[in-house]
Amino acid sequence: MDVRPYSSRTVVALWHRWSDSSGQTLAETLVAMSLFVGVLVPLLAAIGNLLFDDRAERLQEALHLAQTEMTLAEVLVGTANGHVEDAHGLTVERQVTRQGSLAQIDVKVYDSRKANRIVVHLTKTVSAQSP
């Protein structure tokens, strides 16, 4: 394999071209600006979505409400069906169905900001006999 270094004249010519202090052309400036904007706009959009997206916090709050309601329904197995609205736009619905000595507890949390879409649904079967 034949590997030849660049001639000194080629290197000097390239050096003078890159070190020319006359500035950039309009085409070079436009290409650089379009690349900069093409990277900057999606990056800022992604950062904005991360900062202003509260879905994870709402899901965590909905899960906490559902677990609290499930625990309350387990402790008080004799409780009836219930419907509670949270101050943050979440609605908790509890339904207790008895089947002999067992009780099935369904807890659903709806998001009223999203057309009452179910966010969390917990189901548990417990013994309905009193101690």
N, C-alpha and C positions, 0 to 999 in steps of 0.2 A: 504494500500500500504506500503510495507516494504522498507524503505530507509536506507541503511547502509553506513556509511562513509568508505572510504578506510582504510585499516589497515595501521598502521604506518610503517610497514615493506615495503608495496607496495609503499607508498609515498617516503620513503627514497631510495628505489631502482630506482624509476623513476627520482628522483632528481639527483642521482649519474650518471645515464645514460645521462641526459640532460646537466649536468655540467661537463661532462668528457672533459678534455682539450686535448684529443688526436686528435681532428679535425674531418673533415668530410671525408666520404668515396668518392671514385671516382664516384660511382653511384649517391650519393646525390649531388655532385658538377655538374654533367652532367644534372640532372633533374632541378636544380636551374638555370643553364645557359640556358637550352632550354626554360624554362618558361620566363626568362628575355628577351630572344631574341624574343620569340613568342608575347610578349607584346610590346616590344620596336620597332620592325620593322613596324608593322601597325601604331603605334602611330606617328613615324617619317614620314611615307608615308602620313598620313592624314595632318600633319602639313605642309609638303612640298606642297601638293596640295592646301592648303589654301593660302600659301604665293605666289605661282607662278600662280595661276589661275586668269586670267583677264577677264573672261566671263562677270561678273557683270559690270565691268567698260566699256567693249565694248558695252554691251546692253544699258547702261545708255547713252553713247556717241551716239549710233545709234538713240535712242529715242529723244535725244536733237536735232540731225540733222533733223529728220523727223518732229518734232514740229516746228522747225525754217522754214523749207521748206513749211510746211502747212500754217503757218502764212503769209509768203511771198506770197504764191499763193492766199490766201484769200484777202489780201490787194490789190494785183495786179491781179484781176480776169481775166484780158485780157491777162495774160501771156500764152505763149505756153508751149508745153511739154518740159521738160528739163532733162538733165542727167549730174550729177556733181560727180566727184570722190574726195574723201577726202584723205588727206595725210596719214591717218592711215589704209588704206585698206578698207574703207567703200565707197560704191557707192550709191548716192541718185538719184532716178528716179521720176520725177513728170509727171503726165498725167492729163490733164484737158479735160473733155468731156462735151460739151454743149448740153442741151436738153431744147430748148425753152428759158424761162427766168431763168433757173437754170443751174448751172455748178457743175459737180461732180469732185472733186479733189482727185486723188489717189497719195499717196506718199509711195514709197517703198524704203527701205534701204537694200542693199545687202552687204554681207561680202565676199570680194574677197579672203580672206584667207581660206574660207570654200566652195570653188567651187561655188561662187555667190549664196549662200543660203540666202533666205529672212530672215532678222533679225526683222524688224519692217515693218508693213503695216498699214497705216492710210488712212481712206476714210472719206470725208466730202462733203455734198451738200450745196452749197451757192447760193444766188441770184446773177445772172449774170448781173442784170440791174445796170447801172451806176447811182449815186445819182444826 
